[in-house]
């Protein structure tokens, strides 16, 4: 029973990983790529690790399961933080937005501040 | 279940190749940095798969330290892109 639930969760996670990486290749802009890839791959890897933890609890590998849970929390905290820092760095290093973008609120905030 | 695990591993390998394509062809440095970050997150999933296949738990130690080092590397590269010093 726990094996089936774990493999279903791992399948969902792998699907999200593939979709995120397809978005990383197909989208036109560094900000679009960052948004698609970071959110999809963070969720996908978290669900893979949760499924691995479920399977490991079912097999009696408690050390592996607890390490997988800790790793899930760690990925969920650090990956959006890194993506936020990267988006800030890309905007400050002057990468232009895609020409189809309609709004740039970060630039407007910086202009109002100064 | 061995065939199912090989399908999962090949799917993650395909995702990694898409990331490598973006690292090779990315027009600006932030594109490459984003791809490196995503590739580091995918490797954690590989570590979980290896631990499930072999039944040994030290692969998850590798995954934990890989996530930590990938996060530190991403923060350092973001600081470098912002053109600020590291102790600020």
Backbone of each chain as ProteinMPNN parsed JSONL, in Angstrom:
{"seq_chain_A": "XXXXXXXXXXXXXXXXXXXXXXXXXXXXXXXXXXXXXXXXXXXXXXXXXXXXXXXXXXXXXXXXXXXXXXXXXXXXXXXXXXXXXXXXXXXXXXXXXXXXXXXXXXXXXXXXXX", "coords_chain_A": {"N_chain_A": [[0.826, -1.217, 0.0], [1.822, 1.307, 0.914], [3.95, 1.401, -0.859], [2.626, 1.713, -3.322], [1.37, 4.245, -3.013], [3.663, 5.81, -2.672], [5.006, 5.432, -5.147], [3.166, 6.588, -6.87], [3.282, 9.262, -6.005], [5.956, 9.847, -6.639], [5.813, 9.637, -9.424], [4.167, 11.855, -10.044], [5.889, 13.908, -9.197], [8.099, 13.595, -10.945], [6.864, 14.184, -13.349], [6.256, 16.919, -12.968], [8.893, 17.888, -12.814], [9.841, 17.404, -15.433], [8.111, 19.065, -16.895], [8.811, 21.579, -15.874], [11.474, 21.778, -16.78], [11.1, 21.748, -19.526], [9.804, 24.181, -19.763], [11.943, 25.778, -19.033], [13.514, 25.606, -21.314], [11.82, 26.489, -23.375], [10.647, 29.041, -22.911], [10.694, 32.675, -23.393], [12.373, 34.469, -21.973], [14.552, 35.573, -19.344], [13.299, 35.969, -16.899], [10.786, 34.781, -17.173], [11.654, 32.149, -17.593], [12.874, 31.641, -15.139], [10.701, 31.782, -13.389], [8.953, 29.71, -14.297], [10.652, 27.397, -14.21], [11.726, 27.341, -11.577], [9.506, 27.154, -9.796], [8.129, 24.816, -10.706], [10.156, 22.837, -10.526], [10.922, 22.913, -7.87], [8.539, 22.078, -6.543], [8.266, 19.559, -7.762], [10.623, 18.149, -6.981], [10.279, 18.18, -4.22], [7.967, 16.618, -3.949], [8.916, 14.214, -4.982], [10.824, 13.563, -2.998], [9.136, 13.319, -0.777], [7.567, 11.125, -1.562], [9.579, 9.184, -1.677], [10.165, 9.112, 1.031], [7.772, 8.064, 2.038], [7.798, 5.469, 0.862], [10.117, 4.495, 2.076], [9.43, 4.491, 4.805], [7.517, 2.48, 4.677], [9.145, 0.29, 4.035], [10.649, 0.087, 6.294], [13.003, 1.537, 6.557], [14.021, 3.72, 8.512], [15.909, 5.769, 8.989], [16.606, 6.724, 6.438], [14.089, 7.688, 5.676], [13.599, 9.816, 7.459], [15.729, 11.481, 6.856], [15.015, 12.106, 4.228], [12.677, 13.592, 4.695], [13.717, 15.826, 6.087], [15.312, 16.852, 4.072], [13.334, 17.538, 2.237], [12.044, 19.717, 3.561], [14.218, 21.439, 3.602], [14.764, 21.905, 0.847], [12.344, 23.132, 0.165], [12.564, 25.526, 1.582], [15.027, 26.733, 0.714], [15.103, 26.893, -2.114], [13.161, 28.781, -3.27], [14.25, 31.064, -2.044], [16.796, 31.303, -3.218], [15.958, 31.691, -5.848], [14.664, 34.143, -5.689], [16.821, 35.849, -5.024], [18.273, 35.508, -7.362], [16.565, 36.617, -9.317], [16.517, 39.275, -8.517], [19.265, 39.874, -8.856], [19.517, 39.5, -11.621], [17.83, 41.516, -12.587], [19.101, 43.776, -11.595], [21.543, 43.606, -12.893], [20.868, 44.419, -15.37], [19.503, 42.964, -17.373], [17.352, 42.922, -20.106], [13.703, 43.015, -20.198], [11.402, 40.732, -21.805], [10.016, 41.681, -24.989], [7.275, 41.51, -25.078], [6.381, 41.915, -22.532], [4.324, 43.563, -20.108], [4.431, 45.077, -17.778], [6.606, 46.453, -15.294], [7.162, 46.308, -12.266], [9.13, 46.421, -10.343], [11.076, 48.163, -11.32], [9.567, 50.551, -11.396], [9.119, 50.918, -8.657], [11.739, 51.324, -7.748], [12.278, 53.717, -9.093], [10.417, 55.462, -7.924], [11.397, 55.511, -5.371], [13.834, 56.856, -5.491]], "CA_chain_A": [[0.0, 0.0, 0.0], [2.685, 2.496, 0.95], [4.728, 1.412, -2.089], [1.814, 2.274, -4.402], [1.23, 5.687, -2.796], [4.963, 6.433, -2.923], [5.333, 5.495, -6.574], [2.292, 7.59, -7.515], [3.821, 10.587, -5.705], [7.189, 10.036, -7.418], [5.428, 9.896, -10.825], [3.724, 13.249, -10.146], [7.064, 14.768, -9.08], [8.904, 13.534, -12.172], [6.116, 14.92, -14.375], [6.479, 18.346, -12.742], [10.279, 18.198, -13.166], [9.975, 17.468, -16.894], [7.418, 20.256, -17.403], [9.615, 22.744, -15.531], [12.66, 21.897, -17.632], [10.628, 22.153, -20.863], [9.611, 25.624, -19.672], [13.271, 26.409, -19.016], [14.037, 25.699, -22.676], [10.915, 27.061, -24.363], [10.149, 30.391, -22.643], [11.526, 33.617, -24.133], [12.958, 35.542, -21.188], [15.16, 34.975, -18.151], [12.359, 36.011, -15.77], [9.803, 33.724, -17.423], [12.305, 30.859, -17.357], [13.086, 31.502, -13.694], [9.419, 31.538, -12.754], [8.467, 28.365, -14.637], [11.533, 26.314, -13.794], [11.919, 27.242, -10.131], [8.321, 26.662, -9.091], [7.838, 23.435, -11.047], [11.169, 21.877, -10.083], [10.85, 22.837, -6.408], [7.417, 21.203, -6.177], [8.536, 18.2, -8.217], [11.618, 17.469, -6.15], [9.699, 17.968, -2.888], [7.049, 15.477, -3.987], [9.749, 13.005, -5.122], [11.413, 13.219, -1.701], [8.058, 12.843, 0.107], [7.236, 9.765, -1.983], [10.661, 8.309, -1.227], [10.02, 8.936, 2.477], [6.654, 7.135, 2.267], [8.261, 4.11, 0.54], [11.112, 4.064, 3.057], [8.709, 4.12, 6.027], [6.886, 1.189, 4.457], [10.145, -0.775, 4.053], [11.337, 0.04, 7.573], [14.265, 2.293, 6.538], [13.596, 4.953, 9.171], [16.927, 6.822, 8.843], [16.426, 7.276, 5.096], [12.828, 8.441, 5.596], [13.719, 11.092, 8.182], [16.621, 12.342, 6.058], [14.252, 12.618, 3.081], [11.77, 14.649, 5.17], [14.53, 17.018, 6.362], [15.731, 17.373, 2.771], [12.153, 18.198, 1.659], [11.89, 21.049, 4.185], [15.347, 22.272, 3.192], [14.548, 22.327, -0.545], [11.211, 24.073, 0.121], [12.979, 26.845, 2.079], [16.161, 27.379, 0.049], [15.008, 27.09, -3.559], [12.582, 30.097, -3.569], [15.164, 32.129, -1.637], [17.779, 31.447, -4.273], [15.332, 32.242, -7.054], [14.429, 35.571, -5.432], [18.106, 36.54, -5.15], [18.675, 35.492, -8.768], [15.757, 37.566, -10.076], [17.051, 40.594, -8.155], [20.559, 40.051, -9.497], [19.339, 39.64, -13.07], [17.253, 42.836, -12.865], [20.093, 44.826, -11.329], [22.621, 43.558, -13.872], [20.431, 45.082, -16.585], [18.949, 42.097, -18.415], [16.065, 43.507, -20.491], [12.528, 42.154, -20.216], [10.905, 40.345, -23.132], [9.284, 42.834, -25.531], [5.849, 41.334, -24.849], [6.022, 42.175, -21.134], [3.487, 44.753, -20.041], [4.618, 45.87, -16.567], [7.862, 46.235, -14.592], [6.872, 47.01, -11.017], [10.357, 46.63, -9.562], [11.701, 49.389, -11.826], [8.752, 51.687, -10.946], [9.378, 51.113, -7.223], [13.059, 51.935, -7.598], [12.231, 55.112, -9.535], [9.697, 56.258, -6.929], [12.194, 55.635, -4.153], [14.908, 57.829, -5.673]], "C_chain_A": [[0.849, 1.251, 0.0], [3.578, 2.561, -0.287], [3.933, 2.067, -3.214], [1.676, 3.788, -4.26], [2.54, 6.401, -3.11], [5.293, 6.519, -4.392], [4.427, 6.471, -7.318], [2.829, 8.999, -7.259], [5.086, 10.86, -6.5], [6.861, 10.305, -8.883], [4.981, 11.333, -11.006], [4.922, 14.196, -10.099], [7.907, 14.784, -10.334], [8.211, 14.286, -13.307], [6.323, 16.432, -14.222], [7.901, 18.752, -13.111], [10.432, 18.352, -14.672], [9.317, 18.737, -17.427], [8.206, 21.523, -17.083], [10.817, 22.907, -16.433], [12.275, 22.215, -19.068], [10.372, 23.663, -20.881], [10.924, 26.369, -19.659], [13.839, 26.557, -20.416], [13.142, 26.569, -23.553], [10.586, 28.53, -24.143], [11.151, 31.445, -23.123], [12.477, 34.473, -23.297], [13.558, 34.926, -19.933], [14.185, 34.973, -16.981], [11.264, 34.96, -15.931], [10.392, 32.344, -17.129], [12.484, 30.603, -15.878], [11.797, 31.121, -12.998], [8.94, 30.113, -13.016], [9.336, 27.297, -13.993], [11.607, 26.215, -12.281], [10.7, 26.665, -9.447], [8.064, 25.199, -9.4], [8.862, 22.488, -10.454], [11.219, 21.801, -8.565], [9.73, 21.904, -5.966], [7.706, 19.763, -6.56], [9.517, 17.477, -7.329], [11.097, 17.236, -4.738], [8.773, 16.756, -2.889], [7.815, 14.169, -4.19], [10.307, 12.584, -3.762], [10.349, 12.719, -0.722], [7.656, 11.418, -0.25], [8.301, 8.775, -1.567], [10.569, 8.07, 0.265], [8.888, 7.967, 2.797], [7.086, 5.697, 1.998], [9.228, 3.609, 1.607], [10.47, 3.733, 4.399], [8.052, 2.768, 5.874], [7.87, 0.041, 4.51], [10.877, -0.881, 5.384], [12.679, 0.734, 7.608], [14.022, 3.662, 7.18], [14.606, 6.079, 8.994], [16.784, 7.51, 7.489], [15.179, 8.143, 5.036], [12.963, 9.795, 6.285], [14.659, 12.036, 7.446], [15.88, 12.913, 4.856], [13.295, 13.727, 3.507], [12.533, 15.941, 5.452], [14.943, 17.681, 5.05], [14.566, 18.067, 2.068], [11.978, 19.608, 2.215], [12.992, 21.985, 3.707], [15.171, 22.784, 1.764], [13.425, 23.354, -0.624], [11.61, 25.451, 0.643], [13.984, 27.49, 1.135], [15.914, 27.678, -1.419], [14.292, 28.399, -3.927], [13.47, 31.259, -3.14], [16.22, 32.383, -2.703], [17.195, 32.064, -5.533], [15.065, 33.738, -6.898], [15.723, 36.368, -5.601], [18.545, 36.605, -6.607], [17.881, 36.497, -9.595], [16.222, 38.988, -9.799], [18.359, 40.874, -8.876], [20.432, 40.253, -10.995], [18.788, 41.015, -13.411], [18.284, 43.923, -12.652], [21.249, 44.777, -12.303], [22.145, 44.012, -15.238], [19.966, 44.18, -17.697], [17.592, 42.66, -18.819], [14.935, 42.503, -20.415], [12.195, 41.794, -21.659], [10.023, 41.477, -23.661], [7.778, 42.71, -25.387], [5.442, 41.593, -23.412], [5.31, 43.5, -21.033], [3.803, 45.604, -18.819], [5.943, 45.474, -15.915], [7.768, 46.957, -13.25], [8.12, 47.271, -10.203], [11.056, 47.917, -9.985], [10.919, 50.618, -11.363], [8.991, 51.967, -9.463], [10.726, 51.783, -7.0], [13.045, 53.392, -8.018], [11.485, 55.986, -8.529], [10.521, 56.48, -5.673], [13.238, 56.723, -4.291], [14.368, 59.158, -6.171]], "O_chain_A": [[0.636, 2.155, -0.808], [3.933, 3.653, -0.729], [4.472, 2.873, -3.972], [1.836, 4.53, -5.229], [2.541, 7.463, -3.733], [5.8, 7.539, -4.859], [4.855, 7.11, -8.279], [2.839, 9.836, -8.161], [5.282, 11.973, -6.987], [7.539, 11.104, -9.529], [5.35, 11.979, -11.986], [4.981, 15.165, -10.855], [8.381, 15.838, -10.757], [8.862, 14.94, -14.122], [6.538, 17.14, -15.206], [8.111, 19.834, -13.659], [11.063, 19.296, -15.146], [9.871, 19.412, -18.294], [8.273, 22.438, -17.904], [11.16, 24.024, -16.819], [13.035, 22.882, -19.771], [10.673, 24.343, -21.862], [11.024, 27.467, -20.207], [14.564, 27.512, -20.693], [13.646, 27.314, -24.393], [10.268, 29.221, -25.11], [12.338, 31.146, -23.249], [13.327, 35.153, -23.871], [13.117, 33.862, -19.501], [14.232, 34.068, -16.148], [10.859, 34.323, -14.958], [9.75, 31.49, -16.516], [12.275, 29.486, -15.405], [11.784, 30.252, -12.127], [8.568, 29.394, -12.089], [8.833, 26.401, -13.314], [11.556, 25.11, -11.741], [10.83, 25.778, -8.604], [7.811, 24.409, -8.491], [8.493, 21.438, -9.929], [11.524, 20.744, -8.013], [9.939, 21.039, -5.115], [7.43, 18.845, -5.788], [9.29, 16.326, -6.955], [11.422, 16.224, -4.116], [8.785, 15.959, -1.95], [7.429, 13.133, -3.648], [10.273, 11.406, -3.408], [10.608, 11.813, 0.07], [7.43, 10.593, 0.635], [7.99, 7.658, -1.152], [10.853, 6.969, 0.737], [9.008, 7.145, 3.706], [6.79, 4.802, 2.789], [9.175, 2.444, 2.0], [10.905, 2.799, 5.072], [8.02, 1.982, 6.822], [7.528, -1.054, 4.959], [11.642, -1.822, 5.595], [13.435, 0.564, 8.564], [13.837, 4.653, 6.473], [14.209, 7.237, 8.86], [16.836, 8.737, 7.403], [15.192, 9.21, 4.422], [12.498, 10.808, 5.762], [14.428, 13.245, 7.408], [16.086, 14.072, 4.496], [13.113, 14.7, 2.775], [12.067, 17.026, 5.106], [14.927, 18.905, 4.927], [14.768, 19.067, 1.38], [11.791, 20.567, 1.466], [12.751, 23.162, 3.44], [15.403, 23.963, 1.496], [13.518, 24.328, -1.372], [11.054, 26.454, 0.196], [13.834, 28.66, 0.781], [16.474, 28.644, -1.936], [14.765, 29.092, -4.828], [13.462, 32.315, -3.773], [16.506, 33.53, -3.049], [17.85, 32.859, -6.207], [15.218, 34.506, -7.848], [15.733, 37.422, -6.236], [19.11, 37.604, -7.052], [18.438, 37.159, -10.471], [16.314, 39.81, -10.71], [18.556, 41.953, -9.435], [21.142, 41.07, -11.58], [19.206, 41.627, -14.394], [18.351, 44.882, -13.421], [21.891, 45.802, -12.534], [22.927, 44.0, -16.189], [20.02, 44.572, -18.863], [16.743, 42.862, -17.951], [15.151, 41.298, -20.546], [12.636, 42.451, -22.601], [9.358, 42.159, -22.881], [7.063, 43.698, -25.555], [4.256, 41.5, -23.094], [5.623, 44.447, -21.755], [3.463, 46.787, -18.822], [6.354, 44.315, -15.974], [8.241, 48.085, -13.113], [8.171, 48.241, -9.447], [11.562, 48.668, -9.152], [11.521, 51.62, -10.979], [9.058, 53.127, -9.056], [10.853, 52.689, -6.176], [13.706, 54.224, -7.397], [11.875, 57.131, -8.303], [10.375, 57.494, -4.991], [13.513, 57.442, -3.33], [15.136, 60.097, -6.38]]}, "seq_chain_B": "XXXXXXXXXXXXXXXXXXXXXXXXXXXXXXXXXXXXXXXXXXXXXXXXXXXXXXXXXXXXXXXXXXXXXXXXXXXXXXXXXXXXXXXX", "coords_chain_B": {"N_chain_B": [[9.173, -3.519, -9.976], [11.508, -2.465, -10.854], [11.703, -1.707, -13.563], [10.017, 0.519, -13.577], [11.459, 2.304, -11.929], [13.68, 2.69, -13.591], [12.486, 4.037, -15.683], [11.795, 6.43, -14.376], [14.357, 7.396, -13.75], [15.434, 7.808, -16.295], [13.716, 9.791, -17.176], [14.34, 11.929, -15.448], [16.964, 12.246, -16.267], [16.587, 13.158, -18.869], [15.424, 15.658, -18.293], [17.644, 16.844, -17.09], [19.305, 17.009, -19.286], [17.936, 18.909, -20.775], [18.335, 21.123, -19.112], [21.117, 21.302, -19.374], [21.29, 21.999, -22.038], [20.264, 24.604, -21.895], [22.221, 25.764, -20.311], [24.373, 25.65, -22.058], [23.474, 27.136, -24.292], [22.434, 29.499, -23.331], [21.613, 32.946, -23.621], [22.324, 35.043, -21.882], [24.273, 35.694, -18.851], [22.565, 35.382, -16.412], [20.675, 33.461, -17.286], [22.222, 31.109, -17.465], [22.931, 30.855, -14.802], [20.452, 30.386, -13.563], [19.882, 27.898, -14.715], [21.913, 26.348, -13.594], [21.16, 26.372, -10.921], [18.688, 24.995, -11.069], [19.577, 22.533, -11.995], [21.07, 21.68, -9.796], [18.976, 21.255, -7.999], [17.702, 19.125, -9.246], [19.556, 17.09, -8.942], [19.31, 16.356, -6.3], [16.926, 14.91, -6.362], [17.846, 12.74, -7.919], [19.589, 11.612, -6.05], [17.763, 10.704, -4.125], [16.493, 8.718, -5.649], [18.639, 6.936, -6.098], [19.113, 6.129, -3.505], [16.72, 4.813, -2.963], [16.921, 2.662, -4.782], [19.256, 1.237, -4.076], [18.86, 0.853, -1.359], [20.438, 1.857, 0.624], [21.24, 4.424, 3.01], [23.088, 6.476, 2.83], [23.169, 7.923, 0.539], [21.277, 9.901, 0.827], [22.523, 11.606, 2.604], [24.414, 12.677, 0.888], [22.652, 14.006, -0.803], [21.515, 15.947, 0.916], [23.787, 17.54, 1.571], [24.421, 18.341, -0.96], [22.23, 19.944, -1.667], [22.58, 22.026, 0.15], [25.115, 23.078, -0.676], [24.484, 23.834, -3.271], [22.616, 25.835, -2.809], [24.224, 27.77, -1.523], [26.038, 28.323, -3.563], [24.293, 29.4, -5.483], [23.41, 31.744, -4.195], [25.849, 33.093, -4.012], [26.468, 33.472, -6.731], [24.325, 35.092, -7.45], [24.819, 37.391, -5.962], [27.165, 38.103, -7.22], [26.179, 38.708, -9.753], [24.735, 40.957, -9.122], [26.713, 42.741, -8.816], [27.85, 43.401, -6.309], [29.809, 43.562, -3.27], [30.958, 40.693, -1.347], [30.711, 40.785, 1.405], [28.683, 42.396, 2.149]], "CA_chain_B": [[9.3, -2.071, -9.833], [12.79, -2.009, -11.381], [11.469, -0.999, -14.813], [9.446, 1.835, -13.257], [12.535, 3.185, -11.461], [14.537, 3.089, -14.722], [11.754, 5.083, -16.422], [11.943, 7.682, -13.627], [15.728, 7.901, -13.861], [15.644, 8.344, -17.633], [12.982, 11.061, -17.285], [15.147, 12.972, -14.807], [18.142, 12.486, -17.103], [16.149, 14.029, -19.958], [15.295, 17.004, -17.746], [18.985, 17.372, -16.895], [19.859, 17.39, -20.584], [17.331, 20.199, -21.147], [19.062, 22.145, -18.35], [22.449, 21.472, -19.955], [21.102, 22.77, -23.278], [20.115, 26.019, -21.566], [23.523, 26.245, -19.849], [25.26, 25.827, -23.203], [22.987, 28.081, -25.293], [21.798, 30.666, -22.742], [22.207, 34.163, -24.162], [22.872, 35.947, -20.869], [24.733, 34.968, -17.651], [21.536, 34.898, -15.496], [20.086, 32.208, -17.781], [23.074, 29.982, -17.071], [22.861, 30.696, -13.35], [19.171, 29.732, -13.267], [19.975, 26.485, -15.08], [22.768, 25.655, -12.621], [20.34, 26.194, -9.724], [17.707, 23.943, -11.322], [20.305, 21.256, -12.082], [21.378, 21.27, -8.433], [17.778, 20.697, -7.36], [17.41, 17.815, -9.851], [20.498, 16.079, -8.441], [18.752, 15.858, -5.036], [16.003, 13.842, -6.749], [18.66, 11.575, -8.297], [20.104, 10.982, -4.83], [16.66, 9.949, -3.523], [16.289, 7.506, -6.445], [19.731, 5.993, -5.851], [18.915, 5.566, -2.172], [15.626, 3.832, -3.049], [17.317, 1.464, -5.53], [20.246, 0.428, -3.37], [18.47, 0.579, 0.009], [21.395, 2.437, 1.579], [20.757, 5.773, 3.291], [24.09, 7.541, 2.784], [22.924, 8.8, -0.614], [20.521, 11.08, 1.264], [23.505, 12.559, 3.14], [24.954, 13.384, -0.272], [21.613, 14.919, -1.287], [21.398, 17.09, 1.835], [24.923, 18.455, 1.435], [24.373, 18.916, -2.31], [21.255, 21.037, -1.629], [23.21, 23.142, 0.876], [26.153, 23.705, -1.495], [23.84, 24.46, -4.426], [22.023, 27.093, -2.334], [25.292, 28.745, -1.283], [26.553, 28.726, -4.864], [23.314, 30.276, -6.141], [23.45, 33.056, -3.541], [27.099, 33.764, -4.391], [26.376, 33.92, -8.124], [23.378, 36.21, -7.518], [25.561, 38.558, -5.475], [28.116, 38.469, -8.267], [25.432, 39.349, -10.836], [24.326, 42.277, -8.665], [27.931, 43.544, -8.75], [28.114, 43.892, -4.967], [30.841, 42.789, -2.603], [30.366, 39.538, -0.694], [30.512, 40.972, 2.84], [27.696, 43.445, 2.356]], "C_chain_B": [[10.605, -1.537, -10.43], [12.627, -1.243, -12.685], [10.905, 0.379, -14.588], [10.532, 2.796, -12.785], [13.437, 3.605, -12.603], [13.825, 4.13, -15.573], [11.909, 6.43, -15.715], [13.336, 8.267, -13.833], [15.978, 8.462, -15.242], [14.895, 9.655, -17.827], [13.763, 12.189, -16.637], [16.406, 13.27, -15.605], [17.782, 13.362, -18.292], [15.981, 15.456, -19.501], [16.664, 17.642, -17.548], [19.617, 17.771, -18.218], [19.236, 18.694, -21.084], [18.014, 21.347, -20.409], [20.439, 22.394, -18.952], [22.379, 22.236, -21.272], [21.014, 24.253, -22.963], [21.427, 26.592, -21.032], [24.426, 26.515, -21.046], [24.807, 26.973, -24.089], [22.444, 29.37, -24.705], [22.418, 31.969, -23.19], [22.824, 35.077, -23.108], [23.374, 35.128, -19.676], [23.631, 34.579, -16.675], [20.819, 33.645, -15.968], [20.893, 31.008, -17.326], [23.008, 29.759, -15.578], [21.571, 30.005, -12.921], [19.253, 28.244, -13.575], [20.833, 25.709, -14.094], [21.984, 25.389, -11.34], [19.356, 25.036, -9.902], [18.377, 22.566, -11.38], [20.692, 20.758, -10.698], [20.173, 20.715, -7.708], [17.429, 19.326, -7.936], [18.314, 16.722, -9.29], [20.027, 15.518, -7.105], [17.744, 14.741, -5.301], [16.727, 12.586, -7.187], [19.172, 10.849, -7.066], [19.01, 10.175, -4.142], [16.413, 8.654, -4.3], [17.373, 6.472, -6.176], [19.566, 5.342, -4.489], [17.78, 4.549, -2.166], [16.082, 2.554, -3.728], [18.248, 0.591, -4.696], [19.822, 0.093, -1.949], [19.429, 1.094, 1.051], [21.044, 3.914, 1.79], [21.84, 6.835, 3.178], [23.945, 8.404, 1.544], [22.125, 10.026, -0.208], [21.408, 12.086, 1.974], [24.106, 13.382, 2.012], [23.934, 14.397, -0.779], [21.474, 16.149, -0.416], [22.547, 18.067, 1.639], [24.934, 19.082, 0.048], [23.383, 20.086, -2.352], [21.847, 22.26, -0.948], [24.223, 23.864, 0.0], [25.554, 24.4, -2.705], [23.223, 25.798, -4.033], [23.099, 28.156, -2.134], [25.865, 29.24, -2.603], [25.616, 29.66, -5.589], [23.339, 31.68, -5.54], [24.714, 33.817, -3.939], [27.035, 34.278, -5.813], [25.405, 35.088, -8.265], [24.032, 37.494, -7.038], [26.536, 39.05, -6.539], [27.407, 39.164, -9.425], [25.003, 40.755, -10.441], [25.486, 43.264, -8.608], [28.095, 44.199, -7.382], [29.195, 43.037, -4.342], [30.185, 41.726, -1.723], [30.078, 39.778, 0.78], [29.472, 42.032, 3.123], [26.396, 42.864, 2.877]], "O_chain_B": [[10.805, -0.325, -10.511], [13.316, -0.248, -12.91], [11.253, 1.319, -15.304], [10.543, 3.962, -13.178], [13.922, 4.737, -12.618], [14.472, 5.016, -16.132], [12.129, 7.453, -16.365], [13.491, 9.468, -14.059], [16.657, 9.48, -15.378], [15.361, 10.536, -18.549], [13.85, 13.283, -17.194], [16.874, 14.408, -15.626], [18.571, 14.219, -18.69], [16.348, 16.383, -20.223], [16.84, 18.833, -17.804], [20.37, 18.743, -18.286], [19.906, 19.494, -21.736], [18.25, 22.41, -20.984], [20.889, 23.537, -19.038], [23.273, 23.018, -21.597], [21.607, 25.075, -23.661], [21.728, 27.763, -21.262], [25.167, 27.498, -21.054], [25.643, 27.719, -24.598], [22.031, 30.257, -25.452], [23.641, 32.104, -23.149], [23.759, 35.816, -23.413], [22.951, 33.986, -19.499], [23.732, 33.488, -16.114], [20.392, 32.837, -15.143], [20.338, 30.012, -16.861], [23.025, 28.617, -15.118], [21.58, 29.149, -12.036], [18.762, 27.418, -12.805], [20.536, 24.556, -13.781], [22.113, 24.323, -10.738], [19.202, 24.201, -9.011], [17.838, 21.573, -10.891], [20.653, 19.555, -10.439], [20.309, 19.806, -6.889], [16.922, 18.462, -7.221], [17.901, 15.568, -9.173], [20.294, 14.359, -6.788], [17.7, 13.75, -4.571], [16.289, 11.479, -6.872], [19.192, 9.619, -7.029], [19.275, 9.088, -3.629], [16.155, 7.611, -3.7], [17.085, 5.283, -6.04], [19.841, 4.154, -4.324], [17.848, 3.543, -1.459], [15.684, 1.466, -3.314], [18.068, -0.623, -4.61], [20.353, -0.852, -1.366], [19.268, 0.81, 2.238], [20.6, 4.583, 0.857], [21.55, 8.009, 3.409], [24.517, 9.491, 1.477], [22.266, 11.085, -0.821], [21.114, 13.282, 1.969], [24.29, 14.593, 2.13], [24.295, 15.516, -1.144], [21.333, 17.263, -0.921], [22.329, 19.276, 1.549], [25.393, 20.211, -0.122], [23.653, 21.103, -2.992], [21.65, 23.389, -1.397], [24.221, 25.092, -0.079], [26.052, 25.442, -3.129], [23.282, 26.769, -4.787], [22.916, 29.308, -2.527], [26.147, 30.428, -2.756], [26.059, 30.607, -6.239], [23.295, 32.677, -6.261], [24.672, 35.024, -4.174], [27.488, 35.388, -6.093], [25.616, 35.975, -9.092], [23.832, 38.558, -7.625], [26.71, 40.253, -6.733], [27.95, 40.097, -10.018], [24.911, 41.644, -11.287], [25.291, 44.459, -8.386], [28.429, 45.379, -7.283], [29.476, 41.932, -4.806], [29.006, 41.833, -1.388], [29.276, 39.049, 1.365], [29.391, 42.522, 4.249], [25.441, 43.603, 3.113]]}, "name": "protein", "num_of_chains": 2, "seq": "XXXXXXXXXXXXXXXXXXXXXXXXXXXXXXXXXXXXXXXXXXXXXXXXXXXXXXXXXXXXXXXXXXXXXXXXXXXXXXXXXXXXXXXXXXXXXXXXXXXXXXXXXXXXXXXXXXXXXXXXXXXXXXXXXXXXXXXXXXXXXXXXXXXXXXXXXXXXXXXXXXXXXXXXXXXXXXXXXXXXXXXXXXXXXXXXXXXXXXXXXX"}
